Amino acid sequence: MKLIATDDLQPGMVLGENVVSHGNLFCPAGTELSPFLIKEFKRCSVLRAAIMEEVDYAKTHFEKIRFDESFLRFETVYNTVLMNYKSVMLSYLQTGIQVPDQVLFGFYDEINKTIPSGAKLLDYLYNMMPNEDELTFTQCLNAALFAGTVAGLINMDEQSKRILILCGFYYDIGKLQLPYQLLWKRGKLTPEEFNIVKTHPIVGYNMVCRLNLNEHVKNAVIMHHERLDGSGYPYRLEGQRIDVYARYIAIVDAYIAMASPRSYRNALTPLQILGNFEGDLSKFDIELLMPVMKKIADAQIGSRIQTNDGKVWEVLIIHNHKLSRPVLMGDKREVLDLLEHPELEIVKMV
């Protein structure tokens, strides 16, 4: 809402607050102003009125954030950088000339300057409109951004952070050589199609193995789908045989995939994502995963979510032993512990 002098009021404006004159209600909030009412305001010496703005009609977090100047600045810079990142990667594919590391770090820094915090990055990515024509490039750019956030959350030294960011830019590069229609097919892949998709780590490694890149980056390209329990691909590596940066990128990749909307589902909220990780802990390096999950969970305190019964809550307390099932508080200050209500699930942020 904004206060407007009575002389500047226009017919069609809507009052955001009650107008009181001489201690009495003169005109209630929600009233649409007419020429007659505006004349009455002047006659009764009402000096100004609170008028509804477009943002005041936004009901959901998705709608409200589109009036946030910080988000809009991020969105503008992000979309520009995404096109530039795509351009240099396509140039590399066509010419074989490596993209200088400083160019990629320049992309990262340009976007990172618009992000107030790691928690805000997760919020911004959750609320971005997907560009279905650029999904592979978006996945890598988002992974690089999130990799930098992960490095910050765990106080990784600067050199290690830069290596992890580069892993994000390159890890899925093999997908650029696979058919787009196959990678982003609507519905379930056939076994034959999935076998083709599973070749992308090897395809990617063959693309980067001769580049002047840190060996950890190359390992992340070929190992990011390996899992600690040996259930991954392409080589079913287990435990410490998987490069530590590939273990981090496995976490980054899984998070970004779940945080991105697909044709068959909406983007998952951070707490839903943490719930999925908690249900599959044997596949990831717990020592790497848990500090990241804890930081992400703590950042959700104060956020507003909706449960599958349609009720809206504020996240009040995070359980250390079950991060995805917090204590919630309702609008009437009622408290609900999700650990005690297995029938309830978080379905979206509001």
N, C-alpha and C positions, 0 to 999 in steps of 0.2 A: 504494500500500500504506500501511497505517498500523499502528503498534505498539499492541497491546492487552494490558493486564495479564491474566495467566492467569485471575484470578478473574472477568474479564468475557468470557471466551471462550464462544462458543455453538456447539452442534452445527450442522453445515452450513457453518460458515466454512471458507475454504480458505487454507492457508499460502502466503504469497508468497515466503518464503525458507526455507532449511533451518533446522531447529532443532537446535542443538548443545548437548549436555550433557556436562560434564566432558571436553571435547575430542573427543567422539565424535558422529557423526551420530545424532541421536535420532529425527528425523522429517523426511523430504524435502519440499522445496517442491512445491506442487500437491496435497498431501494434504488431503482433506476431514475436518474434525474430527468425531469421534464422542464421545458421553459418556465412553466408556472412555478415549480418548486424552486428553481434558481432565483426567480423574482422574490419568492417568499423568504429565502435565505437572506437576501439583501435587505428586505423590508424589516426583518427581525434582527438585523445586525449580526448575523452569523459570519464570522470573518474568514473561516477556512473549513475544509472538510477533508476527511481521509477517503481517498478514492482507490478502488480496486485496480491493480495492474494485472497484466497477463499472467505473471508468475503466481499471483494469488489464486488463480483457477487451477493451477497444477496440483494434482492429488498424490501422485506417486513420486518416489525418488527419481525414477527414470525421467519423468516430466520436469521435476523441479531442477535437476542438475543442468538442464539445458538453458537455464537462466543464470547459471554460475559462471562468472567471468573467467575464473581460473580453469574450469573444465573447457569452456569454449576456446580459450587460448591453447590449451593442450590439444584439443581436437584439431584445430587449424594446423598447428605445427606438426602433429602426428601424421596427418593426411599428406602433407607436403613431403615429409621425410620418407614416408612409405613409398611414394612414387619415385623418389630419388634412389632409395635403396633398391627398389625393383629395377630401375634403370641400370645401375652399376652391376648388379648381379647378372642381368641379361647380357650386358656387355661382356662380362667375364665368360659366360657360357659361349658366346659367339667368337670371342677372340682368344680365350685361354689366358689372357693377361690378368694376373691377380689384382684384386681390389686392395689398395693400400690399407693397412690396419688403421691409419689415422683418419681415413675417410669414414670407416665404420664407427670409430670412436666419436668422430664429429657428429654423426647421426645420433648416436646415443646421447651425447652431451646436449645437443640441440633440444631433444625432447625432454631430457631429464631436468633441464632448467625450468620447465613449466610444471613440474610435479612437486607439490609441497612436501610430500612424505611417501614412504613405501605403502602405507595404508591407502593413501589417496590414489596411488597408481592402480592398486587392485580395484578400487571403486570406479575409477575412470575406465579401465579396461572392461569391467563388468557392464558399464553403461554405454559403451561404444556401439554404434550401428555397424553390423558386419558388412564388409565389402566382399561379396561372394566371388568376385572375379580375381581377388588377390589373396585368397586364403593361405596359400603356402608362404608367400612373402610376409603376410600378417603374422602367421604362426612364428616365424623366425624373429621378426622384429619384436614381437611381444615377449618372446623367450629371452632375447638379449636384455630388454628392459627389466623383466622379472629377475633375471640372473643378477643384474646389478642390485636389485632390491634385496635378494637373498644374501648376497655378499655383505650388504650393509647391515642386515639383521643379525648376522653372526660375527660382525666385526672382522671380516676377512681383510688381510693386508692388500694394499693397492695393486701390487703386481698380480696377485692371485685373482683379485676381482676383475682385472682387465682380461686375464685368460678366460675366466668364466663367461664374461660378456661376449668375447669372441666365439666361444663355444655356442652361445645362443644364436649368433648371426649365421653360423655355418652348419649346425648339427643336422638340420633337415634338408640340406641342399640336394641330396639325392632325389627328393620328391620332384624337383624341377625337371627331371628327366623321365618321369612317369606320366601317363595320360591323366589330365586334369579330371576327366569324367570318372575315372576309376578312383582317384584319391578322395574325391568329395561326392561319391555316389550317394544318392538318397536311398536309404534302406541298407539291409545287411549285404555284405560282400559274399560272393560264393567262395568256397575253399580255393578254387583256382585263382580268383581275383585277389584274395588275401595273400596267397603265396607270391604274387607279383608285387604287391605293396611291400611285403616283407623284404624285398630285395633292395629297398632304398638305402639302408645303411651301407651296404657294400657298394652300390652305385655311387653314393656320396663319397665314400672313402677313396674310390678310384679317381674321383674328380679332384680331391684335395691332397692326395698322398705326395704329390710332387711339388706342392706349393710351399712357400717359405712361411710355414705356420708352426706354432708351438705343437709339440707332439701330443699334448693333452687335448688340444682342439681336434686333431685328427682322430684320436681315440674316442672322443665324444661323438664324432660323426658315426663311427662304426659300432659303438657300444651303447648308444643311448637307449636301446630297447632291450638290453640285457637286464636280467633281474637277479637279485641276490640269491634267490632260491633255485636258480638254474632254469627257470621257466621261460626266459626271454629268448630273443633271437638277435643276430643270425647264428651264433655259436654256442648258445646255452651256457655261457660263462657263469660262474658262481662267485659270490663273496668278493674277497679282495683281488681276485683276478680281473675284476672290472675296474678300470681307471677311476680314481676318485672324482675327477671332473665329470666323467660320464655318469657316475652315480648321482652327482648333483643335477646334471642336465636331465636325467630320468625323472627326477622330482619336478624340475621346472617344466618339462614337456607335459607331464601328466597334469600338473596344475593348470597350465595354459589351455590344454585341450578341454578340460572340464569347465574352465571359465569362459570359453568361447561358445556362442550359440551355434546350433546346428539345425538343419532342416527338420529334424525329428524331436528337438528339445530346445528349451531356452538355456541360456548360460546358467550354470550353477552358482549359488552364492558361496562365499568363502567357507561358511560353516558346513554347507553340504559337501564341499570339496574335502574338507578335513574329515568328515564322516566317511567318505569313500576311502581316504588314505587309512583311517583307523581300521577299516574292514579288510585291508589288504597289506598289513604291515610287513609280512614276510618277504615281500617283493622289493622293498626299498631298504636302504641303509638307515637303520633307526637312529644311529648316532648323528647322522647328517640331517635326517628328516625332522626329528622331534623338536630341536631348537627353533627351526623355521616355523613349524606348525604352531608352537606355543606363541611365538611373536605375532603370527597372523591372527590367532584366536584372540589374544589380548587386545588387538587393534579393533576387534568387533564390538567391544564393550561400548554401549551407548548407541549402537546402530539399531535401526528399526527393521523388524522382519515380520513376515506373515507365516502362520502355521496352516496346516492343511484343513483346519476347521474354520478358516476364514478370519481368525482373530489376529490383530496386530499387537506386537510386543516390542519392548526395548530389551536388548541384551544387558543383563545386570551383572552376572557373575559367571566366570569360566571355571569349569571343573578341570583340575590338572590331570586327572586320570581319564577323562572323557571330554576332550576339548569341544567336540561337535554337539554336545548336549548341555547347553548352558542353563542357568537360572534366568528366567525372563520376568519382566514386570509389565503389567497392563496399564491402560490409560487411567484406570481407577485405582492404580497402585496395588492391584492384586499381584501376588507372586506365584510363579509356576516353575517347577523344576522339571525340565525335559527328561531327566533320568528317571523320574517317577511316572512319566507318561509316555510309554513306548508307542502308543497309538498316534502320537502327534509328531509331525515332521515339519521342519522349516522348508517352505516352498519358494519364497522370494524375498527380496529386500524391498522396503517401501519407503 
